[in-house]
Amino acid sequence: MRLVGVNIPDNKKVKISLTYIYGIGYTSAGNILRSVKIDENKLAKDLTPEELNKIKEILEKNHKIEGELRQIVRQNIERLKDIKSYRGVRHMRRLPVRGQRTKTNSRTIRGNIRKTAGSGKRKVDLK
Protein backbone atom coordinates (compact mmCIF):
# COMPACT_ATOMS: atom_id res chain seq x y z
CA MET A 1 0.00 0.00 0.00
CA ARG A 2 1.26 3.49 -0.81
CA LEU A 3 0.55 6.62 1.19
CA VAL A 4 2.06 9.99 0.27
CA GLY A 5 4.55 8.27 -2.04
CA VAL A 6 5.84 5.80 0.58
CA ASN A 7 5.30 2.05 0.67
CA ILE A 8 3.63 1.20 3.97
CA PRO A 9 3.81 -2.37 5.34
CA ASP A 10 0.43 -4.11 5.30
CA ASN A 11 0.90 -6.63 8.09
CA LYS A 12 1.74 -4.12 10.82
CA LYS A 13 -0.49 -1.97 12.99
CA VAL A 14 -1.41 1.39 11.50
CA LYS A 15 0.45 3.35 14.18
CA ILE A 16 3.70 1.49 13.43
CA SER A 17 3.29 1.58 9.66
CA LEU A 18 2.81 5.38 9.65
CA THR A 19 6.27 5.74 11.18
CA TYR A 20 7.76 4.51 7.89
CA ILE A 21 7.05 8.01 6.54
CA TYR A 22 10.01 10.37 7.04
CA GLY A 23 8.98 13.00 9.57
CA ILE A 24 6.29 10.93 11.32
CA GLY A 25 7.30 9.31 14.58
CA TYR A 26 5.43 7.14 17.04
CA THR A 27 3.79 10.03 18.90
CA SER A 28 2.82 11.90 15.73
CA ALA A 29 1.30 8.73 14.30
CA GLY A 30 -0.81 8.32 17.44
CA ASN A 31 -1.99 11.95 17.27
CA ILE A 32 -2.93 11.58 13.60
CA LEU A 33 -4.94 8.41 14.26
CA ARG A 34 -6.71 10.01 17.23
CA SER A 35 -7.70 13.04 15.16
CA VAL A 36 -9.07 10.78 12.39
CA LYS A 37 -10.70 8.46 14.99
CA ILE A 38 -9.06 5.25 13.77
CA ASP A 39 -8.13 2.43 16.14
CA GLU A 40 -4.34 2.25 16.61
CA ASN A 41 -4.39 -1.56 16.82
CA LYS A 42 -5.98 -1.99 13.40
CA LEU A 43 -3.76 -3.50 10.72
CA ALA A 44 -2.80 -1.30 7.79
CA LYS A 45 -4.30 -3.70 5.25
CA ASP A 46 -7.70 -3.40 6.99
CA LEU A 47 -7.99 0.36 6.37
CA THR A 48 -10.80 1.50 4.13
CA PRO A 49 -10.15 3.97 1.27
CA GLU A 50 -12.06 6.67 3.20
CA GLU A 51 -9.77 6.24 6.22
CA LEU A 52 -6.70 6.38 3.97
CA ASN A 53 -7.95 9.62 2.42
CA LYS A 54 -8.51 11.16 5.87
CA ILE A 55 -4.97 10.23 6.94
CA LYS A 56 -3.57 11.58 3.66
CA GLU A 57 -5.40 14.91 4.08
CA ILE A 58 -4.09 15.40 7.62
CA LEU A 59 -0.53 14.53 6.55
CA GLU A 60 -0.64 17.02 3.69
CA LYS A 61 -2.24 19.84 5.70
CA ASN A 62 -0.54 19.68 9.08
CA HIS A 63 2.81 17.94 8.66
CA LYS A 64 5.98 18.53 6.69
CA ILE A 65 7.08 15.11 5.50
CA GLU A 66 9.41 13.32 3.10
CA GLY A 67 10.99 15.52 0.41
CA GLU A 68 9.85 18.84 1.83
CA LEU A 69 11.24 18.04 5.29
CA ARG A 70 14.52 16.71 3.87
CA GLN A 71 14.90 19.92 1.86
CA ILE A 72 14.31 22.07 4.96
CA VAL A 73 16.90 20.09 6.96
CA ARG A 74 19.42 20.38 4.12
CA GLN A 75 18.82 24.16 3.90
CA ASN A 76 19.33 24.52 7.66
CA ILE A 77 22.67 22.70 7.46
CA GLU A 78 23.74 24.82 4.47
CA ARG A 79 22.83 27.98 6.41
CA LEU A 80 25.01 26.86 9.33
CA LYS A 81 27.87 26.21 6.90
CA ASP A 82 27.45 29.60 5.20
CA ILE A 83 27.59 31.59 8.43
CA LYS A 84 30.57 29.48 9.58
CA SER A 85 29.00 28.63 12.93
CA TYR A 86 30.63 25.97 15.09
CA ARG A 87 28.05 23.39 14.07
CA GLY A 88 28.45 24.37 10.42
CA VAL A 89 32.22 23.92 10.59
CA ARG A 90 31.74 20.49 12.20
CA HIS A 91 29.43 19.54 9.32
CA MET A 92 31.98 20.75 6.78
CA ARG A 93 34.77 18.69 8.36
CA ARG A 94 32.50 15.64 8.67
CA LEU A 95 32.98 15.44 12.44
CA PRO A 96 30.36 14.82 15.14
CA VAL A 97 28.20 17.91 15.58
CA ARG A 98 26.48 17.38 18.90
CA GLY A 99 29.36 17.34 21.36
CA GLN A 100 30.43 13.71 21.18
CA ARG A 101 34.04 12.82 21.92
CA THR A 102 36.33 12.31 18.95
CA LYS A 103 39.44 10.72 20.42
CA THR A 104 37.59 7.42 20.20
CA ASN A 105 34.09 6.40 19.13
CA SER A 106 33.52 8.70 16.16
CA ARG A 107 33.86 5.96 13.58
CA THR A 108 30.36 6.26 12.17
CA ILE A 109 30.68 9.87 11.01
CA ARG A 110 34.34 9.64 9.95
CA GLY A 111 34.09 6.22 8.38
CA ASN A 112 35.47 3.00 9.78
CA ILE A 113 39.12 4.03 9.61
CA ARG A 114 41.57 1.98 11.66
CA LYS A 115 44.96 3.64 11.83
CA THR A 116 46.57 1.92 14.81
CA ALA A 117 48.67 -1.17 14.26
CA GLY A 118 47.07 -4.51 14.92
CA SER A 119 43.60 -3.21 15.68
CA GLY A 120 41.93 -3.76 12.35
CA LYS A 121 41.03 -6.45 9.93
CA ARG A 122 43.93 -8.45 8.54
CA LYS A 123 44.31 -8.84 4.83
CA VAL A 124 44.68 -12.50 4.01
CA ASP A 125 46.60 -13.50 0.89
CA LEU A 126 44.63 -15.97 -1.16
CA LYS A 127 46.77 -18.52 -3.03
C-alpha positions in Angstrom: 0.0 0.0 0.0 1.3 3.5 -0.8 0.6 6.6 1.2 2.1 10.0 0.3 4.6 8.3 -2.0 5.8 5.8 0.6 5.3 2.0 0.7 3.6 1.2 4.0 3.8 -2.4 5.3 0.4 -4.1 5.3 0.9 -6.6 8.1 1.7 -4.1 10.8 -0.5 -2.0 13.0 -1.4 1.4 11.5 0.4 3.3 14.2 3.7 1.5 13.4 3.3 1.6 9.7 2.8 5.4 9.7 6.3 5.7 11.2 7.8 4.5 7.9 7.1 8.0 6.5 10.0 10.4 7.0 9.0 13.0 9.6 6.3 10.9 11.3 7.3 9.3 14.6 5.4 7.1 17.0 3.8 10.0 18.9 2.8 11.9 15.7 1.3 8.7 14.3 -0.8 8.3 17.4 -2.0 11.9 17.3 -2.9 11.6 13.6 -4.9 8.4 14.3 -6.7 10.0 17.2 -7.7 13.0 15.2 -9.1 10.8 12.4 -10.7 8.5 15.0 -9.1 5.3 13.8 -8.1 2.4 16.1 -4.3 2.2 16.6 -4.4 -1.6 16.8 -6.0 -2.0 13.4 -3.8 -3.5 10.7 -2.8 -1.3 7.8 -4.3 -3.7 5.2 -7.7 -3.4 7.0 -8.0 0.4 6.4 -10.8 1.5 4.1 -10.1 4.0 1.3 -12.1 6.7 3.2 -9.8 6.2 6.2 -6.7 6.4 4.0 -8.0 9.6 2.4 -8.5 11.2 5.9 -5.0 10.2 6.9 -3.6 11.6 3.7 -5.4 14.9 4.1 -4.1 15.4 7.6 -0.5 14.5 6.6 -0.6 17.0 3.7 -2.2 19.8 5.7 -0.5 19.7 9.1 2.8 17.9 8.7 6.0 18.5 6.7 7.1 15.1 5.5 9.4 13.3 3.1 11.0 15.5 0.4 9.8 18.8 1.8 11.2 18.0 5.3 14.5 16.7 3.9 14.9 19.9 1.9 14.3 22.1 5.0 16.9 20.1 7.0 19.4 20.4 4.1 18.8 24.2 3.9 19.3 24.5 7.7 22.7 22.7 7.5 23.7 24.8 4.5 22.8 28.0 6.4 25.0 26.9 9.3 27.9 26.2 6.9 27.4 29.6 5.2 27.6 31.6 8.4 30.6 29.5 9.6 29.0 28.6 12.9 30.6 26.0 15.1 28.0 23.4 14.1 28.4 24.4 10.4 32.2 23.9 10.6 31.7 20.5 12.2 29.4 19.5 9.3 32.0 20.7 6.8 34.8 18.7 8.4 32.5 15.6 8.7 33.0 15.4 12.4 30.4 14.8 15.1 28.2 17.9 15.6 26.5 17.4 18.9 29.4 17.3 21.4 30.4 13.7 21.2 34.0 12.8 21.9 36.3 12.3 19.0 39.4 10.7 20.4 37.6 7.4 20.2 34.1 6.4 19.1 33.5 8.7 16.2 33.9 6.0 13.6 30.4 6.3 12.2 30.7 9.9 11.0 34.3 9.6 10.0 34.1 6.2 8.4 35.5 3.0 9.8 39.1 4.0 9.6 41.6 2.0 11.7 45.0 3.6 11.8 46.6 1.9 14.8 48.7 -1.2 14.3 47.1 -4.5 14.9 43.6 -3.2 15.7 41.9 -3.8 12.4 41.0 -6.5 9.9 43.9 -8.4 8.5 44.3 -8.8 4.8 44.7 -12.5 4.0 46.6 -13.5 0.9 44.6 -16.0 -1.2 46.8 -18.5 -3.0 
